[in-house]
C-alpha cells in the first residue's frame, strides 16, 4: 500500500522504523484480505490495526499518550491532563471498596501508569485498605512504562501491583476502565436507498478503501432495527458495538462482589443514533490531530468510536449486575470532590494553582471533557449508591 495515498498534507510523516512497522502490518492485512476473498468487515480491520501482536497501535511500541504532538504522542487522557483526576476518582473507588467489603482493585488499559500511580497515592492518603492492584494491558512496552511510573510515584505501594495476562473467572473488588470501551473494534453500517449495508475494507491497486455490502443476516437486521431510519438521511453511516458489549458482559459476569467503573466519551442510544449524526462517530488520532481516515499508517494511529452507553448498560444488566449509576464526567467529579481537591492548592502559588485550575476546567467544562465524557458503573453487593452518583444521575436516559 502506498501510504501517501492517504496522507493529508497537514500530518507529519512517521520515521523509517515506524513506517517499516506499518508496512509489515499492511502486508499481514493484505494477506488476510486475500484469504477472505478480498473483503474484510471493518471491525476485523480495526482489531488488527489496533491489536495485531507486535504491530498494532496498542500492541506495538509507539508512544501514544502525551500532551503535544511534538513529543511523539497522539492524544491526552484525563490522568495525563491532571493528577487531580486520579485524586478525585480514588474517593468513589475507595467508597465502593468499603461498601462492598472487598480489598482488590483492577484497572484495564492503564496507559502510562499515571492513573494507577495517582490512585495508589490517593488510596494511601485516604487510608483506603486494599491488598492488590492488578493491571490488564496488552502492550508490553506500556507495562514497562507503567512499572516505572508507579515505582517513581508510589514506591511504598509498588509491590502490591501485578500485571495479568488473562482475566480471572471471578473477581471481588473494584474495577476501573478509563477510555477503554472506545478502543474496542466497531462494525460500520450505511443506510442507502432504503437498504442497510455493512461497510468493509478492500484493496484497490494496493490501497485500502471502503466497500459496502447489503446486510442479509437476520441478527444484524434485528440489531439495526433499533435505529430510526424514518428520519435518517440517505447515506447515513453509523457503528455498532458488539465487542464493547461483549467485554462489558464478561466483566460484569466476572464481578462477584464490588463495582466496575467505565469512563469514556459517548451518548445514550437515542442521542447516538440521531438522524443528524449522519456520518457516525469513527475518528482517528495522530500527533494530536483528529481526522477521519482509518487507512492512514495502519498500526501507527489510534482508531476510535464514541460509546453507545445504552447497549453497555444492557450488556451489564443482562448478567444480573446492578446499574450503579450513569452521569457526566463533570457531575461525577464534582460530586466526588474535585473542587475541594483543587482548593487544597494555595492560590497564591500561581505556578501550581493556575495549571491545576486550567486542567480542572478542561475536565469539567461542557465545551471540553465535562459533558462529552460519561461515567457508567455496575455493582454487586452494594446496598446504596455512591456519593459520586448522589446527584445528576442520568440512568433514566438510557
C-alpha positions in Angstrom: 0.0 0.0 0.0 1.2 3.5 -0.8 0.7 5.5 2.5 0.9 8.7 0.6 -2.4 7.9 -1.0 -3.9 8.5 2.4 -1.6 11.2 3.9 -3.2 14.6 4.5 -0.6 17.3 3.8 -1.1 18.7 7.4 0.0 15.5 9.1 3.7 14.7 9.7 5.2 11.5 8.2 6.5 8.8 10.5 10.1 7.9 10.8 11.7 5.0 8.9 11.3 2.4 11.7 7.7 3.3 12.4 6.9 3.2 8.7 8.5 -0.2 8.4 6.3 -1.4 11.2 3.2 -0.1 9.5 4.2 -1.7 6.2 4.7 -5.0 7.9 1.1 -4.8 9.3 -0.2 -3.7 5.9 1.4 -6.9 4.4 -0.5 -9.0 7.0 -3.7 -7.2 6.3 -3.3 -7.8 2.5 -2.7 -11.5 3.1 -5.8 -11.7 5.3 -7.9 -9.8 2.7 -6.8 -12.3 0.0 -7.7 -15.3 2.2 -11.0 -13.7 3.0 -11.9 -13.3 -0.7 -10.9 -9.6 -0.9 -13.3 -8.1 1.7 -13.0 -7.7 5.5 -15.6 -6.3 7.8 -14.3 -3.1 9.3 -14.3 -4.4 12.9 -11.7 -7.1 11.8 -9.6 -4.4 10.1 -9.8 -2.2 13.2 -8.9 -5.1 15.5 -5.8 -5.9 13.5 -4.8 -2.2 13.2 -5.0 -1.7 16.9 -4.0 -5.1 18.4 -2.1 -7.2 15.9 0.7 -8.8 18.1 3.8 -6.5 18.0 2.5 -4.4 15.1 -0.9 -3.0 16.2 -1.3 0.5 17.6 -1.8 -0.7 21.2 0.4 -3.8 21.0 3.3 -2.2 19.3 5.9 0.2 20.8 4.8 3.6 19.6 4.2 6.3 22.1 0.5 7.1 22.5 -0.2 9.3 25.5 1.2 12.8 25.9 0.5 16.5 25.9 1.8 17.5 22.5 2.3 16.1 19.0 6.0 17.0 19.0 6.7 14.6 21.8 5.6 11.7 19.6 2.2 11.2 21.2 -1.2 11.2 19.7 -3.7 12.2 22.3 -4.0 13.1 26.0 -6.2 11.4 28.6 -7.6 12.8 31.8 -4.9 11.2 34.1 -2.2 12.8 31.9 -4.0 16.1 32.0 -4.2 16.5 35.8 -3.2 14.4 38.9 -6.4 15.7 40.4 -8.4 13.4 38.2 -6.9 10.3 40.0 -7.0 12.0 43.4 -10.8 12.6 42.9 -11.6 9.3 41.3 -9.9 7.5 44.3 -12.7 8.6 46.6 -15.6 6.8 45.0 -13.4 3.8 44.3 -12.4 3.7 48.0 -16.1 4.1 49.0 -17.0 1.2 46.8 -14.3 -1.0 48.4 -15.6 -0.1 51.9 -19.2 -0.6 50.9 -18.6 -4.0 49.3 -16.2 -5.2 52.0 -13.6 -6.1 49.3 -9.9 -5.4 49.0 -8.8 -5.8 45.4 -8.5 -3.2 42.6 -8.2 -3.9 38.8 -7.5 -1.5 36.0 -8.0 -2.1 32.3 -5.7 -0.4 29.8 -3.6 1.5 32.2 -1.8 3.7 29.7 1.4 5.2 31.0 0.5 4.2 34.6 -0.3 7.7 35.7 -3.8 6.8 36.8 -2.6 3.8 38.7 0.1 5.8 40.4 -2.3 8.6 41.2 -4.9 6.2 42.6 -2.3 4.3 44.7 -1.1 7.6 46.2 -4.6 8.8 46.9 -5.6 5.5 48.4 -2.7 5.8 50.8 -3.7 9.4 51.7 -7.3 8.3 52.3 -6.4 5.3 54.4 -8.2 3.0 52.0 -7.5 -0.6 52.7 -6.7 -2.8 49.7 -4.4 -5.9 49.1 -3.5 -5.7 45.5 -3.8 -3.5 42.3 -4.0 -5.6 39.2 -3.4 -4.2 35.7 -4.7 -5.8 32.5 -2.8 -4.4 29.4 -1.9 -6.0 26.1 1.2 -3.8 25.5 4.5 -5.0 26.8 6.0 -1.6 26.2 3.3 0.1 28.2 3.7 -2.4 31.0 7.3 -1.3 31.4 6.3 2.4 31.4 3.6 1.7 33.9 6.0 -0.1 36.2 8.5 2.8 36.0 5.8 5.4 36.7 4.3 3.6 39.6 7.7 2.8 41.2 8.6 6.5 40.9 5.3 8.0 42.2 4.2 5.4 44.7 7.3 3.4 45.8 5.8 2.2 49.1 2.8 0.5 47.2 4.5 -0.7 44.1 4.9 -4.2 45.5 1.1 -4.5 45.5 0.8 -4.0 41.8 0.7 -7.0 39.5 0.1 -7.5 35.7 -2.4 -10.0 34.4 -2.1 -11.9 31.1 -5.7 -13.1 31.3 -8.9 -12.1 33.2 -9.8 -14.2 36.3 -13.0 -16.1 36.2 -14.2 -14.4 39.4 -13.3 -11.1 41.0 -14.3 -9.4 44.2 -13.3 -5.7 44.4 -13.4 -2.6 42.3 -12.5 -2.3 38.6 -11.8 0.8 36.5 -11.5 1.4 32.8 -10.7 4.9 31.6 -11.1 5.3 27.8 -11.2 1.5 27.3 -14.6 0.9 25.6 -13.9 3.5 22.8 -10.9 1.4 21.7 -13.0 -1.7 21.1 -13.5 -2.6 17.4 -16.7 -1.5 15.9 -18.7 -2.6 12.9 -19.7 0.1 10.3 -23.1 0.2 8.6 -24.6 2.5 6.0 -28.2 3.1 5.1 -28.6 3.7 1.4 -31.7 3.7 -0.8 -33.8 2.1 2.0 -31.3 -0.8 2.5 -28.7 -1.4 5.2 -25.2 -2.2 4.1 -22.2 -3.3 6.1 -19.1 -1.3 5.4 -15.9 -3.3 4.9 -12.4 -3.0 3.7 -11.0 -3.8 0.2 -7.7 -3.1 -1.5 -7.7 -1.3 -4.9 -4.3 -1.3 -6.6 -2.7 -1.8 -3.2 -4.6 1.0 -1.5 -7.2 0.2 1.2 -10.7 1.6 0.7 -14.2 1.1 1.9 -16.7 -1.1 0.2 -20.3 -1.7 1.3 -22.3 -5.0 1.1 -26.0 -5.5 1.6 -26.9 -6.8 5.0 -28.9 -10.0 4.9 -28.3 -11.7 8.3 -31.3 -11.7 10.5 -29.3 -10.9 13.6 -27.7 -7.9 12.0 -31.0 -6.6 10.7 -32.6 -7.0 14.2 -29.7 -5.0 15.7 -30.1 -2.3 13.2 -33.8 -2.1 13.6 -33.1 -0.2 16.8 -32.1 2.8 14.6 -34.9 5.1 13.4 -34.4 5.1 9.7 -37.5 7.1 9.1 -35.7 10.3 9.9 -32.2 9.2 8.7 -30.9 10.9 5.6 -29.8 8.7 2.7 -26.1 7.7 3.0 -26.5 7.5 6.8 -23.4 5.9 8.4 -23.1 4.6 12.0 -21.4 2.0 14.2 -22.5 -1.0 16.3 -20.5 -2.1 19.4 -20.6 -5.9 19.7 -17.0 -6.0 21.1 -17.6 -3.4 23.8 -20.9 -5.1 24.8 -19.2 -8.5 25.0 -16.4 -7.0 27.1 -18.9 -5.5 29.5 -20.8 -8.8 29.8 -17.5 -10.5 30.6 -16.5 -8.0 33.2 -19.9 -8.0 34.9 -20.1 -11.8 34.9 -16.7 -11.9 36.4 -17.7 -9.4 39.1 -18.9 -11.5 42.1 -18.9 -8.5 44.5 -17.9 -4.9 44.2 -18.2 -2.4 41.4 -16.9 -1.7 37.9 -16.5 1.8 36.6 -16.1 2.9 32.9 -15.2 6.4 31.9 -15.5 7.3 28.2 -16.9 9.6 25.6 -20.3 8.8 24.1 -24.1 9.0 24.3 -27.2 7.1 25.2 -28.8 5.3 22.3 -31.4 7.9 21.4 -28.6 10.5 21.0 -26.1 8.2 19.4 -28.3 7.2 16.5 -29.8 10.6 16.0 -30.5 11.4 12.3 -28.3 14.4 12.5 -25.3 12.3 13.4 -25.3 11.0 9.8 -21.6 10.2 9.4 -21.2 8.2 12.6 -18.5 8.8 15.2 -15.5 7.0 13.9 -12.4 9.1 14.4 -8.6 8.7 14.2 -5.9 10.4 16.2 -2.4 11.0 15.0 0.0 13.5 16.6 -2.8 15.2 18.5 -4.8 15.8 15.3 -8.1 14.2 14.7 -9.1 13.1 11.2 -11.3 10.5 9.5 -9.0 8.2 7.6 -8.6 4.8 9.3 -6.2 3.7 6.5 -3.5 6.2 7.2 -0.4 4.4 8.6 -2.1 1.3 10.0 -0.7 0.5 13.4 0.6 4.0 14.0 -2.6 5.9 14.7 -5.5 5.5 17.1 -8.9 4.5 15.7 -11.8 5.0 17.9 -15.6 5.5 18.1 -17.8 7.1 20.7 -19.5 4.7 23.1 -23.2 3.8 22.8 -24.0 3.6 26.5 -27.5 2.2 26.4 -26.0 -1.0 24.9 -23.3 -1.0 27.5 -25.9 -0.7 30.3 -28.0 -3.5 28.8 -25.0 -5.8 28.5 -24.0 -5.3 32.1 -27.5 -5.7 33.5 -28.1 -8.9 31.4 -25.6 -10.6 33.7 -27.6 -9.7 36.8 -25.3 -6.9 37.8 -26.9 -3.7 39.1 -26.6 -0.4 37.3 -24.9 1.7 40.0 -25.1 5.0 38.1 -24.6 6.9 34.8 -23.7 10.6 34.7 -21.5 13.1 33.0 -17.8 13.2 34.0 -18.3 16.8 35.2 -21.1 15.8 37.6 -19.3 12.7 38.8 -16.1 14.6 39.6 -17.9 17.5 41.2 -19.9 15.0 43.4 -16.6 13.2 44.3 -15.0 16.5 45.4 -12.6 17.7 42.7 -13.2 21.4 43.6 -12.3 20.6 47.2 -9.1 18.8 46.0 -8.2 21.9 43.9 -8.8 24.2 46.9 -6.0 22.4 48.8 -3.5 24.1 46.4 -2.6 27.5 47.6 -3.9 30.1 45.0 -1.0 32.3 45.7 1.3 29.7 44.4 0.4 30.6 40.8 2.9 28.2 39.2 1.0 25.3 40.7 -2.5 26.6 41.1 -3.1 28.1 37.6 -2.1 25.0 35.6 -4.2 22.9 38.1 -7.2 25.1 37.7 -6.9 25.2 33.9 -6.8 21.4 33.8 -9.8 21.0 36.1 -11.7 23.4 33.8 -11.0 21.1 30.9 -12.2 18.1 32.9 -15.4 19.8 33.9 -16.3 22.2 31.0 -19.2 21.3 28.7 -17.1 22.6 25.8 -14.2 20.2 26.8 -14.5 16.8 28.5 -17.1 17.5 31.1 -20.2 16.7 29.1 -19.0 14.5 26.3 -17.4 12.1 28.7 -19.7 9.9 30.8 -19.2 7.6 33.8 -21.2 4.3 34.0 -20.8 1.9 36.8 -22.2 -1.6 37.7 -22.2 -3.3 41.0 -23.0 -6.4 43.0 -23.4 -6.5 46.8 -23.7 -2.7 47.2 -26.8 -1.7 49.1 -26.7 2.0 48.4 -25.4 4.4 45.7 -22.2 6.2 46.0 -21.6 9.9 46.7 -20.3 10.4 43.1 -23.8 9.4 41.8 -25.8 11.2 44.5 -27.0 14.0 42.2 -27.3 14.3 38.5 -27.6 10.6 37.8 -28.9 10.0 34.2 -29.6 6.3 34.3 -33.2 7.1 33.3 -31.9 8.4 29.9 -30.5 5.0 29.0 
